[in-house]
Amino acid sequence: MTKSSTTSPRLVACRAVQFVADKGLNSERALTVAGINNLNDVRDISFARSVCLGTLRWYHQQEVLLSLLLDKPLQNKNRDLHFLLLTALFQLSKTDIARHGVVSETVNLVHALKKKWAKGLVNGVLRSYLRQAAALEIKLKKSPVADTSHPDWLLKLLQTAWPYQWRDITEENNKQAPMSLRVNTLRTSRDEYLDMLGSVNIDASCSPISASAIILKSPCSIDKLPGFDKGLVSIQDVAPQLAAGFLDLQNNQHVLDACAAPGGKAAHIMEASAGKVKLTALELDPQRLLRITDNMQRLGHKVEIIEGDASSPESWSSGQKYDRILLDAPCSGSGVIRRHPDIKLLRRASDIKQLADQQLRFLHALWPLLKDNGKLLYATCSILPQENENVIHCFLSEEETAKERELDVNYGQSRQHGLQILPGEHQMDGFFYACLQKN
Ligand SMILES: C[S@@+](CC[C@H](N)C(=O)[O-])C[C@H]1O[C@@H](n2cnc3c(N)ncnc32)[C@H](O)[C@@H]1O
């Protein structure tokens, strides 16, 4: 029997997708507003989340699929049915959930939406999909937006930037990212922690790219991770674990992490330097700043935390200069779409120029805070040159005391400026790094 409206994970998922698509909420917020916390069973919670994220991942494809199955689009007052159908089509076309279960549960949900009249419509659309699935798949292949499930503007940017890799990139973006850990090497070693994981039957391996990183064979909930509360480990992809090494930290240096929340890279800086640097973590958003405090407390790191705007140091800085600055700039997130598929719905083409302008402004504002011979590491989780090498190019042409230092590693792609990691390489997220030194 279908559960009541407040407790149906399918309904939570479908409402959450609607909140992302129509109200612009991010998926976590959308799931909360849709009532995921009212679900009692952990399996229901995980099912609601996976149907929501899966539908968002395949949203651009499912929209085309639904349009092929409907004679005419549903009216605005029936947007709820539209999203009910999208989530059901995702389950039918991309998962191995029993088909009769998907159809009957979805049809029954029209009662919860108080649209009993739509029973025949929902049943008809889903059965029509099942009858014509193979032919519809062929039609979807003809549209690049449907085939790759990416918005047209982003697809065009990717095709231009990565003419040989864009297909692989879109395929990676549609996969589920692995769960990776960063071992707090001040509290345990990577080998010891791997043994601890083995003792609770969590299959994992060491990343060859970062000395602190472990990649789990399949994701698990945080409470299953040994010693998480005691700060032995944090959840972090391997690519962001490269920042600490690229900063070339030396004892007693003063480091500024200019966009620090939730504090993943800041904590790693403390771990990689064995706590021998002084770290100032700056963050604009007071809510996110609290997450830095929590993380540092759990991991046992002492850092200075300042609420302030990286683009106007005069409002928070006492004139202190730093040996190292990490600018992990706000960006489109185009390198982490596999973790946050809602990015494909929430971002707009016009955001990219605005972000690039802001990134350049941050560089200019922070540069005077760097000591002579100091290094600034610029990082984004974007794979768009507009936010990466082009920003660095502009900055270098405008700031004559800045020189680029090559990041000499045997992974990623060396670009005209900086190093680009594409999603999926050594199981990493897409990331960009460029190291600038002051002469
Ligand atoms: C990419 S995230 C940083 C991730 C972080 N470095 C980590 O590794 O956990 C960018 C952060 O910059 C913050 N931010 C945005 N605008 C800012 C500004 N003008 N000044 C300082 N921080 C800002 C955002 O709130 C966000 O927390």
The ligand as an SDF file (V2000), in Angstrom:
LIG
                    3D

 27 29  0  0  0  0  0  0  0  0999 V2000
   34.5010   26.8600   -2.6140 C   0  0  0  0  0  0  0  0  0  0  0  0
   33.8770   27.3000   -1.0650 S   0  0  0  0  0  0  0  0  0  0  0  0
   35.2680   27.0760   -0.0310 C   0  0  0  0  0  0  0  0  0  0  0  0
   35.5120   25.6520    0.3930 C   0  0  0  0  0  0  0  0  0  0  0  0
   36.5800   25.5550    1.4840 C   0  0  0  0  0  0  0  0  0  0  0  0
   37.8170   26.1880    1.0640 N   0  0  0  0  0  0  0  0  0  0  0  0
   36.8710   24.1300    1.8880 C   0  0  0  0  0  0  0  0  0  0  0  0
   37.8220   23.5380    1.3990 O   0  0  0  0  0  0  0  0  0  0  0  0
   36.1270   23.5940    2.7230 O   0  0  0  0  0  0  0  0  0  0  0  0
   33.8360   29.0380   -1.1940 C   0  0  0  0  0  0  0  0  0  0  0  0
   33.4720   29.7420    0.1090 C   0  0  0  0  0  0  0  0  0  0  0  0
   33.6630   31.1380   -0.0930 O   0  0  0  0  0  0  0  0  0  0  0  0
   32.7020   31.8320    0.6650 C   0  0  0  0  0  0  0  0  0  0  0  0
   32.6260   33.2040    0.1480 N   0  0  0  0  0  0  0  0  0  0  0  0
   31.8640   33.6910   -0.8530 C   0  0  0  0  0  0  0  0  0  0  0  0
   32.0920   34.9930   -1.0500 N   0  0  0  0  0  0  0  0  0  0  0  0
   33.0250   35.3510   -0.1500 C   0  0  0  0  0  0  0  0  0  0  0  0
   33.6780   36.5830    0.1610 C   0  0  0  0  0  0  0  0  0  0  0  0
   33.3970   37.6960   -0.5150 N   0  0  0  0  0  0  0  0  0  0  0  0
   34.5920   36.5950    1.1450 N   0  0  0  0  0  0  0  0  0  0  0  0
   34.8800   35.4630    1.8540 C   0  0  0  0  0  0  0  0  0  0  0  0
   34.2800   34.2730    1.6060 N   0  0  0  0  0  0  0  0  0  0  0  0
   33.3760   34.2220    0.6200 C   0  0  0  0  0  0  0  0  0  0  0  0
   31.4570   31.0070    0.4730 C   0  0  0  0  0  0  0  0  0  0  0  0
   30.5010   31.2790    1.4730 O   0  0  0  0  0  0  0  0  0  0  0  0
   32.0280   29.5850    0.5570 C   0  0  0  0  0  0  0  0  0  0  0  0
   31.9930   29.1260    1.8800 O   0  0  0  0  0  0  0  0  0  0  0  0
  1  2  1  0
  2  3  1  0
  2 10  1  0
  3  4  1  0
  4  5  1  0
  5  6  1  0
  5  7  1  0
  7  8  2  0
  7  9  1  0
 10 11  1  0
 11 12  1  0
 11 26  1  0
 12 13  1  0
 13 14  1  0
 13 24  1  0
 14 15  1  0
 14 23  1  0
 15 16  2  0
 16 17  1  0
 17 18  1  0
 17 23  2  0
 18 19  1  0
 18 20  2  0
 20 21  1  0
 21 22  2  0
 22 23  1  0
 24 25  1  0
 24 26  1  0
 26 27  1  0
M  CHG  2   2   1   9  -1
M  END
$$$$
